[in-house]
Amino acid sequence: MPTFDICFSPELLPLFNLQGRVAVVVDILRATSSIVTALAQGVTHMVPFSELEACRALSVEGYLTAAERDGRQAEGVDLGNSPFGYLDGVVPVHGRAVAITTTNGTRALHLSADADDIVVGAFLNIGAVADYLRKQGKDVVVVCAGWKGNFCLEDTLFGGALAARLQAEFNTTDSDATLAALDLWQAAQPDAASYLLKSSHVRRLNHLEAHKDMEFCMRQDEYHLVPVFREGKIAPLV
């Protein structure tokens, strides 16, 4: 039976051997939720960057640019880090490619490079991710993007929710991290959005008047697609 583990922060990744495993990178608020939404709205692919200038530079190749630092849209780019940027129609995105950089999520993607496969996870596509992992049958590590290297509640809740869906097919009992995440998920149900009101990152978003982002990002199974990060690009699995 394949194993299921959770890395609470990218800073802990040196303790994990990702070779032979599938890494599920998650940044619920908001990078991976925005990536899933973007691809569901017809964005062809996305190129994640750790550095802002490298992201901006891709605009000369016809890319839309999306960038966030400390929760706010960076200067000189087309989009921020809200899923509604891909939904409100202000910037037409269908058929376009997007270069993206965020405070936490894009960094976590690059730091997971040793994994056999890198999947972008969110509550918005949690069922599709679970189905994909069942088919792969490999050991899984959920890589929580966290906040500037620190533990965050919402990413860990996702890890617990995903583990709950996979308990029949994966060994979720040998990892204390997974057991803790499962307990948190059980405590958060049936209203995870309300539970997250105590989260420090949710308080940051509310300060930025982005409460609707949190509510949207906590929706489950809104989209049935699995974005994978391969050869420097994020695209839906065909």
NUTOR-121160 format. One record per atom (N, C-alpha, C, O): residue in three letters; y, z, x. Coordinates in steps of 0.05 Angstrom, whole numbers, padded with zeros to 5 digits, always signed. Layout:
BEGIN
ALAYZX;...
//
This chain:
BEGIN
MET-00024+00000+00017;MET+00000+00000+00000;MET+00025+00000+00018;MET+00027+00017+00035;PRO+00043-00019+00014;PRO+00067-00019+00030;PRO+00085+00005+00026;PRO+00084+00018+00005;THR+00101+00012+00046;THR+00118+00035+00045;THR+00146+00028+00035;THR+00155+00005+00037;PHE+00159+00048+00025;PHE+00187+00045+00015;PHE+00203+00068+00027;PHE+00198+00091+00023;ASP+00224+00060+00042;ASP+00240+00080+00056;ASP+00270+00073+00051;ASP+00277+00051+00042;ILE+00287+00093+00056;ILE+00316+00090+00051;ILE+00331+00099+00076;ILE+00326+00121+00086;CYS+00348+00083+00086;CYS+00366+00090+00108;CYS+00394+00096+00095;CYS+00407+00078+00085;PHE+00402+00121+00097;PHE+00426+00130+00082;PHE+00452+00119+00094;PHE+00473+00119+00080;SER+00452+00109+00118;SER+00476+00099+00131;SER+00468+00079+00153;SER+00447+00083+00166;PRO+00484+00058+00158;PRO+00478+00040+00180;PRO+00477+00054+00207;PRO+00464+00045+00226;GLU+00491+00077+00209;GLU+00491+00092+00234;GLU+00463+00103+00241;GLU+00457+00109+00264;LEU+00446+00105+00221;LEU+00418+00115+00225;LEU+00398+00092+00230;LEU+00375+00098+00236;LEU+00407+00067+00229;LEU+00388+00045+00232;LEU+00373+00045+00259;LEU+00350+00036+00260;PRO+00385+00055+00281;PRO+00369+00057+00306;PRO+00344+00073+00304;PRO+00326+00071+00320;LEU+00342+00090+00283;LEU+00318+00107+00279;LEU+00296+00091+00264;LEU+00274+00101+00262;PHE+00302+00067+00254;PHE+00283+00052+00238;PHE+00275+00027+00254;PHE+00291+00014+00268;ASN+00249+00021+00252;ASN+00239-00005+00262;ASN+00238-00024+00238;ASN+00221-00022+00221;LEU+00256-00043+00238;LEU+00258-00062+00216;LEU+00239-00086+00218;LEU+00235-00101+00199;GLN+00227-00089+00242;GLN+00209-00112+00246;GLN+00185-00111+00227;GLN+00172-00090+00224;GLY+00180-00133+00213;GLY+00158-00134+00194;GLY+00165-00123+00167;GLY+00148-00123+00149;ARG+00190-00115+00163;ARG+00199-00103+00138;ARG+00219-00120+00124;ARG+00232-00137+00136;VAL+00223-00115+00098;VAL+00245-00127+00083;VAL+00267-00107+00082;VAL+00262-00084+00073;ALA+00291-00114+00090;ALA+00314-00097+00087;ALA+00329-00105+00062;ALA+00336-00128+00058;VAL+00334-00085+00045;VAL+00350-00089+00021;VAL+00377-00076+00026;VAL+00380-00051+00026;VAL+00397-00092+00032;VAL+00424-00082+00038;VAL+00439-00077+00012;VAL+00441-00095-00004;VAL+00451-00054+00010;VAL+00464-00047-00015;VAL+00491-00034-00010;VAL+00493-00015+00007;ASP+00512-00044-00023;ASP+00538-00032-00023;ASP+00549-00035-00051;ASP+00564-00053-00058;ILE+00541-00016-00068;ILE+00546-00018-00097;ILE+00576-00021-00103;ILE+00583-00037-00120;LEU+00592-00006-00089;LEU+00621-00006-00094;LEU+00636-00016-00069;LEU+00646+00001-00054;ARG+00638-00043-00064;ARG+00631-00062-00084;ARG+00619-00088-00072;ARG+00614-00107-00087;ALA+00615-00089-00046;ALA+00609-00114-00033;ALA+00584-00129-00044;ALA+00586-00152-00051;THR+00561-00115-00045;THR+00538-00129-00054;THR+00539-00135-00084;THR+00527-00155-00093;SER+00553-00119-00099;SER+00556-00125-00128;SER+00574-00150-00131;SER+00568-00167-00148;SER+00594-00153-00114;SER+00611-00177-00114;SER+00596-00202-00105;SER+00599-00223-00116;ILE+00579-00198-00085;ILE+00564-00221-00074;ILE+00545-00232-00096;ILE+00543-00256-00100;VAL+00530-00214-00109;VAL+00512-00222-00131;VAL+00527-00236-00153;VAL+00518-00257-00163;THR+00550-00225-00160;THR+00566-00237-00182;THR+00576-00264-00173;THR+00576-00283-00189;ALA+00586-00267-00149;ALA+00596-00292-00139;ALA+00575-00314-00140;ALA+00580-00336-00150;LEU+00551-00308-00131;LEU+00530-00328-00131;LEU+00521-00335-00160;LEU+00514-00358-00165;ALA+00522-00315-00177;ALA+00515-00320-00205;ALA+00536-00338-00219;ALA+00529-00352-00238;GLN+00560-00338-00208;GLN+00581-00355-00220;GLN+00583-00382-00206;GLN+00603-00397-00211;GLY+00564-00389-00190;GLY+00563-00416-00179;GLY+00573-00419-00151;GLY+00575-00442-00142;VAL+00581-00397-00137;VAL+00587-00400-00109;VAL+00562-00410-00094;VAL+00540-00399-00098;THR+00565-00430-00077;THR+00542-00442-00064;THR+00529-00424-00044;THR+00505-00421-00043;HIS+00545-00412-00027;HIS+00535-00393-00007;HIS+00559-00377+00003;HIS+00582-00384-00001;MET+00553-00355+00017;MET+00573-00338+00028;MET+00567-00332+00058;MET+00543-00329+00065;VAL+00587-00330+00074;VAL+00584-00324+00102;VAL+00597-00297+00107;VAL+00621-00295+00106;PRO+00582-00276+00114;PRO+00593-00250+00118;PRO+00603-00246+00147;PRO+00590-00254+00166;PHE+00626-00233+00149;PHE+00637-00227+00175;PHE+00643-00197+00177;PHE+00649-00184+00158;SER+00641-00187+00201;SER+00650-00160+00207;SER+00680-00158+00212;SER+00692-00138+00206;GLU+00691-00180+00223;GLU+00719-00179+00230;GLU+00736-00197+00212;GLU+00728-00218+00203;LEU+00760-00187+00205;LEU+00778-00200+00187;LEU+00787-00227+00197;LEU+00787-00247+00181;GLU+00795-00229+00222;GLU+00805-00254+00232;GLU+00784-00276+00231;GLU+00791-00299+00226;ALA+00760-00270+00237;ALA+00738-00290+00237;ALA+00734-00300+00208;ALA+00728-00324+00204;CYS+00737-00282+00189;CYS+00735-00290+00161;CYS+00757-00309+00153;CYS+00752-00330+00142;ARG+00782-00301+00159;ARG+00805-00318+00152;ARG+00802-00346+00165;ARG+00810-00366+00153;ALA+00792-00347+00189;ALA+00791-00372+00204;ALA+00774-00393+00190;ALA+00779-00417+00195;LEU+00755-00385+00174;LEU+00738-00404+00161;LEU+00751-00420+00139;LEU+00740-00439+00128;SER+00775-00411+00131;SER+00790-00426+00110;SER+00796-00455+00119;SER+00798-00472+00102;VAL+00799-00459+00145;VAL+00805-00487+00154;VAL+00781-00505+00149;VAL+00784-00530+00151;GLU+00757-00494+00144;GLU+00734-00510+00139;GLU+00729-00513+00109;GLU+00708-00522+00100;GLY+00749-00505+00093;GLY+00746-00508+00064;GLY+00734-00484+00049;GLY+00730-00486+00025;TYR+00730-00463+00063;TYR+00719-00439+00050;TYR+00741-00423+00036;TYR+00763-00422+00045;LEU+00734-00412+00013;LEU+00750-00390+00002;LEU+00746-00366+00019;LEU+00725-00363+00031;THR+00766-00349+00021;THR+00763-00325+00037;THR+00766-00300+00019;THR+00783-00299+00002;ALA+00748-00281+00024;ALA+00749-00255+00009;ALA+00748-00233+00029;ALA+00730-00232+00046;ALA+00766-00214+00027;ALA+00768-00193+00047;ALA+00779-00167+00035;ALA+00797-00168+00018;GLU+00768-00145+00044;GLU+00776-00118+00035;GLU+00777-00100+00059;GLU+00759-00101+00076;ARG+00797-00082+00060;ARG+00797-00061+00079;ARG+00807-00036+00064;ARG+00828-00036+00051;ASP+00792-00014+00066;ASP+00798+00011+00053;ASP+00802+00008+00023;ASP+00819+00022+00011;GLY+00787-00010+00011;GLY+00787-00013-00018;GLY+00807-00033-00028;GLY+00807-00039-00052;ARG+00825-00043-00011;ARG+00846-00061-00020;ARG+00842-00089-00010;ARG+00831-00093+00012;GLN+00851-00109-00025;GLN+00849-00136-00016;GLN+00866-00140+00009;GLN+00889-00131+00010;ALA+00855-00152+00030;ALA+00870-00157+00054;ALA+00890-00179+00050;ALA+00888-00195+00031;GLU+00910-00180+00068;GLU+00930-00201+00066;GLU+00919-00228+00076;GLU+00902-00229+00093;GLY+00930-00249+00064;GLY+00924-00276+00073;GLY+00897-00286+00066;GLY+00886-00304+00079;VAL+00885-00276+00044;VAL+00859-00286+00035;VAL+00861-00292+00005;VAL+00880-00284-00009;ASP+00840-00306-00005;ASP+00840-00315-00033;ASP+00831-00294-00052;ASP+00840-00292-00075;LEU+00812-00277-00044;LEU+00799-00258-00061;LEU+00796-00231-00047;LEU+00797-00229-00023;GLY+00793-00210-00064;GLY+00788-00184-00053;GLY+00758-00177-00054;GLY+00742-00194-00048;ASN+00752-00153-00062;ASN+00724-00144-00062;ASN+00716-00135-00090;ASN+00698-00119-00093;SER+00729-00146-00111;SER+00722-00139-00138;SER+00705-00162-00150;SER+00711-00185-00147;PRO+00683-00154-00164;PRO+00667-00175-00178;PRO+00684-00191-00198;PRO+00678-00214-00204;PHE+00705-00179-00208;PHE+00721-00193-00228;PHE+00737-00216-00216;PHE+00747-00234-00230;GLY+00740-00216-00189;GLY+00753-00239-00176;GLY+00737-00265-00180;GLY+00748-00287-00180;TYR+00711-00261-00185;TYR+00694-00285-00190;TYR+00689-00290-00219;TYR+00676-00310-00227;LEU+00700-00273-00236;LEU+00696-00275-00265;LEU+00721-00282-00280;LEU+00720-00294-00302;ASP+00745-00276-00269;ASP+00769-00278-00285;ASP+00781-00307-00285;ASP+00799-00312-00301;GLY+00771-00324-00268;GLY+00780-00352-00269;GLY+00806-00358-00255;GLY+00815-00381-00254;VAL+00819-00337-00244;VAL+00845-00341-00230;VAL+00841-00359-00206;VAL+00857-00377-00201;VAL+00819-00353-00191;VAL+00811-00370-00168;VAL+00785-00384-00176;VAL+00765-00371-00178;PRO+00786-00411-00180;PRO+00761-00425-00187;PRO+00741-00423-00164;PRO+00747-00430-00142;VAL+00716-00414-00170;VAL+00697-00409-00149;VAL+00672-00426-00152;VAL+00657-00430-00132;HIS+00667-00438-00175;HIS+00642-00454-00179;HIS+00642-00477-00159;HIS+00660-00493-00157;GLY+00619-00479-00145;GLY+00616-00501-00126;GLY+00629-00496-00099;GLY+00628-00514-00081;ARG+00642-00473-00095;ARG+00656-00467-00070;ARG+00638-00449-00053;ARG+00621-00435-00063;ALA+00643-00449-00027;ALA+00632-00430-00008;ALA+00653-00409-00001;ALA+00677-00415-00002;VAL+00644-00385+00005;VAL+00662-00362+00009;VAL+00655-00348+00035;VAL+00632-00342+00041;ALA+00676-00344+00051;ALA+00674-00326+00075;ALA+00683-00298+00066;ALA+00704-00296+00053;ILE+00667-00278+00073;ILE+00673-00251+00063;ILE+00671-00230+00085;ILE+00654-00232+00102;THR+00689-00211+00084;THR+00687-00187+00101;THR+00696-00163+00085;THR+00716-00164+00070;THR+00682-00141+00089;THR+00688-00116+00075;THR+00686-00093+00095;THR+00676-00096+00117;THR+00695-00070+00086;THR+00695-00047+00104;THR+00667-00039+00112;THR+00662-00031+00135;ASN+00648-00040+00093;ASN+00621-00029+00099;ASN+00598-00049+00095;ASN+00580-00051+00112;GLY+00599-00064+00073;GLY+00575-00080+00066;GLY+00568-00102+00085;GLY+00545-00105+00092;THR+00588-00118+00094;THR+00582-00140+00112;THR+00572-00130+00139;THR+00556-00143+00152;ARG+00582-00107+00147;ARG+00573-00095+00172;ARG+00543-00088+00170;ARG+00528-00093+00188;ALA+00536-00076+00147;ALA+00508-00068+00143;ALA+00489-00092+00143;ALA+00467-00091+00153;LEU+00498-00115+00133;LEU+00482-00139+00133;LEU+00476-00147+00162;LEU+00453-00153+00169;HIS+00496-00148+00179;HIS+00492-00156+00206;HIS+00475-00136+00222;HIS+00460-00144+00240;LEU+00478-00111+00216;LEU+00462-00091+00231;LEU+00433-00091+00223;LEU+00417-00078+00236;SER+00426-00105+00201;SER+00398-00106+00192;SER+00384-00130+00202;SER+00362-00138+00192;ALA+00394-00143+00223;ALA+00385-00169+00231;ALA+00356-00169+00241;ALA+00343-00190+00241;ASP+00345-00146+00249;ASP+00317-00146+00259;ASP+00296-00147+00238;ASP+00273-00151+00244;ALA+00304-00145+00213;ALA+00285-00145+00191;ALA+00273-00173+00187;ALA+00285-00193+00194;ASP+00249-00175+00176;ASP+00236-00200+00170;ASP+00252-00216+00150;ASP+00254-00240+00151;ASP+00263-00201+00131;ASP+00279-00213+00109;ASP+00301-00194+00102;ASP+00297-00170+00102;ILE+00325-00205+00096;ILE+00347-00188+00088;ILE+00356-00197+00060;ILE+00364-00220+00055;VAL+00354-00178+00041;VAL+00360-00183+00013;VAL+00385-00168+00005;VAL+00389-00145+00014;VAL+00401-00180-00012;VAL+00425-00167-00022;VAL+00419-00154-00049;VAL+00412-00168-00068;GLY+00422-00128-00050;GLY+00415-00113-00074;GLY+00438-00101-00088;GLY+00458-00093-00075;ALA+00437-00099-00114;ALA+00457-00085-00131;ALA+00444-00077-00157;ALA+00422-00087-00163;PHE+00456-00059-00172;PHE+00445-00054-00198;PHE+00445-00079-00215;PHE+00428-00082-00232;LEU+00464-00096-00210;LEU+00467-00121-00226;LEU+00442-00139-00224;LEU+00437-00154-00242;ASN+00427-00137-00202;ASN+00403-00154-00199;ASN+00379-00138-00191;ASN+00361-00148-00178;ILE+00378-00112-00198;ILE+00357-00094-00189;ILE+00329-00103-00197;ILE+00310-00101-00182;GLY+00327-00114-00222;GLY+00301-00123-00231;GLY+00291-00147-00215;GLY+00267-00148-00209;ALA+00308-00166-00209;ALA+00301-00189-00193;ALA+00293-00181-00165;ALA+00273-00192-00154;VAL+00307-00162-00154;VAL+00300-00152-00127;VAL+00273-00139-00127;VAL+00256-00143-00110;ALA+00268-00122-00147;ALA+00242-00109-00150;ALA+00219-00129-00152;ALA+00198-00126-00139;ASP+00223-00150-00168;ASP+00202-00171-00171;ASP+00197-00184-00145;ASP+00174-00190-00137;TYR+00218-00190-00130;TYR+00216-00204-00104;TYR+00200-00186-00084;TYR+00183-00196-00070;LEU+00206-00161-00084;LEU+00192-00143-00065;LEU+00163-00140-00072;LEU+00146-00138-00054;ARG+00156-00140-00097;ARG+00128-00139-00105;ARG+00113-00163-00094;ARG+00091-00161-00084;LYS+00126-00186-00097;LYS+00113-00211-00088;LYS+00110-00212-00058;LYS+00090-00222-00047;GLN+00129-00201-00043;GLN+00128-00201-00014;GLN+00106-00183-00003;GLN+00091-00189+00015;GLY+00103-00159-00016;GLY+00082-00140-00008;GLY+00086-00129+00020;GLY+00067-00119+00032;LYS+00111-00129+00030;LYS+00117-00117+00056;LYS+00130-00090+00054;LYS+00140-00083+00032;ASP+00130-00075+00076;ASP+00145-00050+00076;ASP+00174-00056+00071;ASP+00185-00076+00080;VAL+00187-00037+00058;VAL+00215-00040+00050;VAL+00232-00018+00061;VAL+00224+00005+00061;VAL+00256-00025+00070;VAL+00277-00005+00077;VAL+00302-00013+00062;VAL+00313-00035+00066;VAL+00312+00005+00045;VAL+00338+00002+00032;VAL+00359+00011+00052;VAL+00359+00034+00060;VAL+00377-00007+00059;VAL+00398+00000+00079;VAL+00424+00005+00063;VAL+00436-00014+00053;CYS+00432+00030+00061;CYS+00456+00037+00046;CYS+00480+00033+00064;CYS+00481+00043+00087;ALA+00499+00017+00054;ALA+00523+00012+00071;ALA+00540+00037+00075;ALA+00553+00039+00096;GLY+00540+00055+00055;GLY+00555+00080+00058;GLY+00585+00075+00059;GLY+00595+00054+00050;TRP+00599+00094+00069;TRP+00629+00092+00072;TRP+00636+00099+00100;TRP+00637+00123+00107;LYS+00643+00079+00116;LYS+00651+00083+00144;LYS+00631+00101+00159;LYS+00638+00119+00174;GLY+00606+00094+00155;GLY+00584+00108+00170;GLY+00574+00132+00156;GLY+00553+00143+00164;ASN+00587+00142+00135;ASN+00578+00166+00121;ASN+00561+00160+00097;ASN+00562+00138+00086;PHE+00545+00179+00089;PHE+00529+00178+00065;PHE+00547+00174+00040;PHE+00569+00185+00039;CYS+00538+00157+00022;CYS+00552+00155-00004;CYS+00532+00157-00027;CYS+00509+00148-00024;LEU+00541+00167-00049;LEU+00524+00173-00072;LEU+00513+00148-00085;LEU+00490+00147-00092;GLU+00531+00129-00090;GLU+00524+00106-00107;GLU+00502+00088-00094;GLU+00484+00079-00108;ASP+00503+00084-00068;ASP+00483+00068-00054;ASP+00456+00083-00055;ASP+00435+00070-00058;THR+00456+00109-00051;THR+00432+00124-00052;THR+00420+00124-00080;THR+00395+00124-00083;LEU+00437+00125-00101;LEU+00427+00123-00128;LEU+00412+00097-00132;LEU+00391+00096-00145;PHE+00423+00075-00122;PHE+00409+00049-00124;PHE+00381+00051-00111;PHE+00362+00042-00122;GLY+00380+00063-00087;GLY+00354+00066-00074;GLY+00334+00081-00091;GLY+00311+00074-00092;GLY+00344+00102-00104;GLY+00326+00117-00122;GLY+00318+00101-00146;GLY+00294+00103-00154;ALA+00336+00086-00158;ALA+00330+00070-00181;ALA+00309+00048-00174;ALA+00291+00042-00189;LEU+00313+00036-00150;LEU+00294+00015-00141;LEU+00267+00028-00135;LEU+00246+00016-00143;ALA+00266+00051-00123;ALA+00241+00064-00117;ALA+00227+00071-00143;ALA+00202+00069-00145;ALA+00242+00079-00164;ALA+00229+00086-00189;ALA+00215+00062-00202;ALA+00195+00065-00215;ARG+00227+00038-00198;ARG+00215+00014-00209;ARG+00190+00005-00193;ARG+00174-00009-00204;LEU+00188+00014-00168;LEU+00166+00005-00151;LEU+00145+00026-00145;LEU+00128+00022-00128;GLN+00146+00049-00158;GLN+00128+00071-00152;GLN+00099+00063-00154;GLN+00082+00074-00140;ALA+00092+00045-00173;ALA+00064+00038-00177;ALA+00053+00021-00155;ALA+00029+00021-00149;GLU+00071+00006-00141;GLU+00061-00014-00121;GLU+00068-00006-00092;GLU+00057-00018-00074;PHE+00086+00014-00088;PHE+00094+00021-00062;PHE+00090+00051-00057;PHE+00091+00067-00076;ASN+00086+00059-00032;ASN+00084+00087-00025;ASN+00112+00098-00023;ASN+00127+00093-00004;THR+00121+00114-00043;THR+00147+00126-00043;THR+00147+00156-00037;THR+00167+00169-00040;THR+00124+00166-00029;THR+00121+00195-00026;THR+00122+00204+00003;THR+00123+00228+00008;ASP+00121+00186+00023;ASP+00120+00194+00051;ASP+00147+00195+00064;ASP+00150+00202+00087;SER+00168+00189+00049;SER+00195+00189+00059;SER+00212+00210+00044;SER+00215+00208+00020;ASP+00222+00230+00058;ASP+00239+00250+00045;ASP+00264+00237+00034;ASP+00275+00245+00014;ALA+00274+00216+00048;ALA+00298+00202+00039;ALA+00293+00190+00011;ALA+00310+00192-00007;THR+00270+00177+00008;THR+00263+00165-00018;THR+00259+00186-00039;THR+00268+00183-00061;LEU+00246+00208-00032;LEU+00242+00230-00052;LEU+00268+00241-00061;LEU+00272+00247-00085;ALA+00287+00245-00042;ALA+00314+00255-00049;ALA+00328+00235-00067;ALA+00341+00243-00087;ALA+00326+00209-00061;ALA+00340+00189-00077;ALA+00328+00188-00105;ALA+00343+00184-00125;LEU+00302+00191-00107;LEU+00289+00191-00133;LEU+00299+00215-00150;LEU+00304+00212-00174;ASP+00301+00238-00137;ASP+00311+00262-00152;ASP+00340+00257-00161;ASP+00347+00265-00184;LEU+00356+00245-00144;LEU+00384+00240-00152;LEU+00385+00220-00176;LEU+00400+00224-00194;TRP+00368+00200-00175;TRP+00367+00180-00197;TRP+00358+00193-00223;TRP+00369+00188-00244;GLN+00338+00211-00221;GLN+00330+00225-00245;GLN+00352+00242-00257;GLN+00355+00244-00281;ALA+00368+00255-00239;ALA+00390+00271-00248;ALA+00412+00254-00261;ALA+00426+00263-00279;ALA+00415+00230-00251;ALA+00437+00213-00260;ALA+00432+00200-00287;ALA+00450+00193-00302;GLN+00407+00197-00293;GLN+00400+00184-00319;GLN+00406+00204-00342;GLN+00404+00228-00338;PRO+00413+00194-00365;PRO+00414+00165-00373;PRO+00441+00153-00370;PRO+00445+00130-00379;ASP+00460+00166-00358;ASP+00488+00155-00356;ASP+00497+00157-00328;ASP+00512+00175-00320;ALA+00488+00137-00312;ALA+00494+00138-00283;ALA+00523+00134-00278;ALA+00534+00145-00258;ALA+00537+00119-00294;ALA+00566+00114-00290;ALA+00581+00141-00292;ALA+00599+00146-00276;SER+00574+00156-00312;SER+00587+00183-00315;SER+00580+00201-00292;SER+00597+00216-00282;TYR+00555+00200-00284;TYR+00546+00217-00261;TYR+00563+00211-00236;TYR+00569+00228-00221;LEU+00569+00185-00233;LEU+00584+00177-00208;LEU+00613+00184-00209;LEU+00627+00180-00189;LEU+00623+00194-00231;LEU+00651+00202-00231;LEU+00657+00224-00211;LEU+00680+00228-00203;LYS+00636+00238-00202;LYS+00640+00258-00181;LYS+00640+00246-00153;LYS+00647+00259-00133;SER+00633+00220-00150;SER+00631+00207-00124;SER+00658+00204-00111;SER+00678+00198-00125;SER+00660+00208-00085;SER+00685+00206-00071;SER+00695+00177-00072;SER+00719+00172-00074;HIS+00677+00157-00070;HIS+00686+00130-00071;HIS+00696+00121-00098;HIS+00715+00106-00100;VAL+00684+00132-00119;VAL+00694+00126-00146;VAL+00722+00138-00149;VAL+00739+00125-00162;ARG+00727+00161-00138;ARG+00754+00173-00139;ARG+00773+00155-00124;ARG+00796+00152-00133;ARG+00765+00143-00102;ARG+00782+00124-00087;ARG+00788+00100-00104;ARG+00811+00091-00106;LEU+00768+00089-00117;LEU+00772+00066-00134;LEU+00790+00072-00158;LEU+00807+00056-00165;ASN+00786+00095-00170;ASN+00803+00103-00192;ASN+00832+00105-00183;ASN+00851+00098-00198;HIS+00836+00115-00159;HIS+00863+00117-00148;HIS+00876+00089-00145;HIS+00900+00085-00148;LEU+00858+00069-00140;LEU+00867+00041-00137;LEU+00867+00027-00164;LEU+00870+00002-00166;GLU+00862+00042-00186;GLU+00862+00031-00213;GLU+00840+00009-00216;GLU+00843-00012-00228;ALA+00816+00016-00204;ALA+00794-00003-00205;ALA+00770+00010-00219;ALA+00747+00004-00213;HIS+00775+00027-00240;HIS+00753+00040-00253;HIS+00735+00020-00267;HIS+00711+00025-00268;LYS+00746-00002-00277;LYS+00728-00021-00291;LYS+00708-00033-00272;LYS+00687-00042-00280;ASP+00715-00035-00246;ASP+00696-00045-00226;ASP+00672-00027-00225;ASP+00649-00037-00226;MET+00676-00001-00224;MET+00653+00017-00223;MET+00635+00014-00247;MET+00611+00013-00244;GLU+00647+00013-00271;GLU+00630+00010-00295;GLU+00614-00015-00295;GLU+00591-00016-00303;PHE+00626-00037-00286;PHE+00612-00063-00284;PHE+00590-00062-00263;PHE+00568-00071-00268;CYS+00596-00051-00240;CYS+00576-00050-00218;CYS+00552-00033-00225;CYS+00531-00035-00212;MET+00554-00015-00245;MET+00531+00002-00252;MET+00514-00011-00274;MET+00494+00001-00282;ARG+00521-00035-00283;ARG+00504-00048-00303;ARG+00478-00057-00289;ARG+00479-00067-00267;GLN+00456-00054-00303;GLN+00430-00062-00292;GLN+00421-00088-00304;GLN+00424-00094-00328;ASP+00410-00105-00286;ASP+00397-00130-00294;ASP+00416-00149-00308;ASP+00408-00163-00327;GLU+00440-00150-00299;GLU+00460-00169-00310;GLU+00453-00198-00301;GLU+00458-00217-00316;TYR+00442-00200-00277;TYR+00436-00226-00266;TYR+00408-00226-00254;TYR+00399-00206-00243;HIS+00394-00249-00258;HIS+00366-00250-00246;HIS+00367-00270-00223;HIS+00357-00293-00225;LEU+00378-00261-00201;LEU+00377-00277-00176;LEU+00374-00258-00152;LEU+00382-00235-00153;VAL+00364-00269-00131;VAL+00359-00254-00106;VAL+00374-00267-00083;VAL+00364-00288-00073;PRO+00396-00257-00075;PRO+00410-00268-00051;PRO+00396-00259-00026;PRO+00389-00236-00022;VAL+00392-00278-00008;VAL+00379-00272+00018;VAL+00399-00280+00040;VAL+00413-00300+00038;PHE+00399-00265+00062;PHE+00416-00270+00085;PHE+00399-00282+00107;PHE+00384-00268+00120;ARG+00403-00308+00111;ARG+00387-00322+00131;ARG+00405-00341+00147;ARG+00422-00355+00135;GLU+00402-00342+00173;GLU+00416-00361+00190;GLU+00446-00359+00185;GLU+00460-00379+00185;GLY+00456-00335+00182;GLY+00485-00330+00179;GLY+00497-00335+00152;GLY+00521-00331+00148;LYS+00480-00342+00132;LYS+00490-00348+00106;LYS+00475-00332+00085;LYS+00451-00327+00087;ILE+00490-00325+00063;ILE+00478-00312+00040;ILE+00476-00333+00018;ILE+00496-00345+00011;ALA+00452-00337+00008;ALA+00449-00357-00014;ALA+00427-00347-00033;ALA+00410-00331-00024;PRO+00428-00356-00058;PRO+00406-00348-00076;PRO+00380-00359-00068;PRO+00378-00382-00059;LEU+00359-00343-00070;LEU+00332-00353-00065;LEU+00325-00374-00085;LEU+00327-00370-00110;VAL+00316-00397-00076;VAL+00309-00419-00094;VAL+00279-00418-00100;VAL+00269-00435-00115;
//
